[in-house]
Amino acid sequence: MHYRYLIVFAFVCLFSCNTPEEEIVFNAPELIAKSPTEVADILGEPDSAYTRTVFGKQYFIQFYKDHQVEVRHYQGKIKEIVVQDPYPLEFTPATITRFGIDYVEPTQYDSLAMIMWKNIDGFKAVNFYLRGVEKPDSVKHSYHIYFNMDTTRTQ
């Protein structure tokens, strides 16, 4: 009889180890130096696509509703990725691993403002910025994530 409980317990432990919180949201390094077509091949077709002028430069943006992700392209290459709604991901340095990046210590960390890495190959910087806006009750912090790609790299 105890054997059955042990088997059930083992299955519960086995399947609870791979919680959704541990899954990769997207593999950011895989997107370095990619064109809009290549990004769509990797992430799937965007929910919408449009152009926007930012500081006098025209960007082509692919928008994905899941996590409110904007993939911004300039002159045909990916320039940056903005994750506007990273919930339920926590505002911690370990969250970087959810984007296919091995954990490294941030170059700057202020638990009240931002987490920044300038030491990740292929990126000029990766930033988590806290925002002073409403958030779902289920999360502690409202923040954005910015992946600023190293556009000199050709993959």
GIPE-V476225 format. One record per pair of residues at least 4 apart in sequence whose ideal C-beta (glycine too) atoms are under 7 Angstrom apart, sorted by the first residue. I is the first residue (numbers start at 1). J is the second residue. Records with the same first field share a line. If there is no record, write none. Layout:
# GIPE-V476225
I = J  J
This chain:
# GIPE-V476225
2 = 6
3 = 7
4 = 8
5 = 9
6 = 10
7 = 11
8 = 12
9 = 13
10 = 14
11 = 15
12 = 16
13 = 17
18 = 22
21 = 88
24 = 98  99  100
25 = 67  98  99
26 = 43  99
27 = 99  100
28 = 81  99  100  101  147
29 = 100  101  122
30 = 42  100
31 = 39  42  78  81
32 = 122  149  153  155
33 = 77  78  153  154  155
34 = 38  39  78
35 = 76  77
36 = 40  60  62  73
37 = 41
38 = 42
39 = 43  62  71  78
40 = 44  45  46  62
43 = 64
46 = 62  63  64
47 = 63  64  65
48 = 63
49 = 61  62  63
50 = 61
51 = 58  59  60
52 = 59  61
53 = 57  58
54 = 59
57 = 74
59 = 72  73  74  79
60 = 73
61 = 70  71  72
62 = 71
63 = 70
64 = 69
67 = 83  85  86
68 = 84  85
69 = 81  83
70 = 82  84
71 = 78  81
72 = 79  80  82
73 = 77  78  79
74 = 79
77 = 151
78 = 149
79 = 149  151
80 = 146  147  148  149
81 = 147
82 = 144  146
83 = 144  145
84 = 144
86 = 143  145
87 = 136  139
88 = 138  139
89 = 95  98
90 = 95  140
91 = 128  130  140  141  143
93 = 106  109  115
94 = 103
96 = 101  103  117  126
97 = 101  103
101 = 120
104 = 117  119  120
106 = 115  116  117
107 = 116  117  118  119
108 = 116
109 = 115
110 = 114
113 = 130
114 = 127  128  129  130
115 = 128
116 = 125  127
117 = 125  126
118 = 125
120 = 126
122 = 150  153
123 = 147  148  149  150
124 = 148  150
125 = 148
126 = 147
127 = 146
128 = 143  145
129 = 143  144
130 = 141  142  143
131 = 142  143  144
133 = 142
135 = 139  142
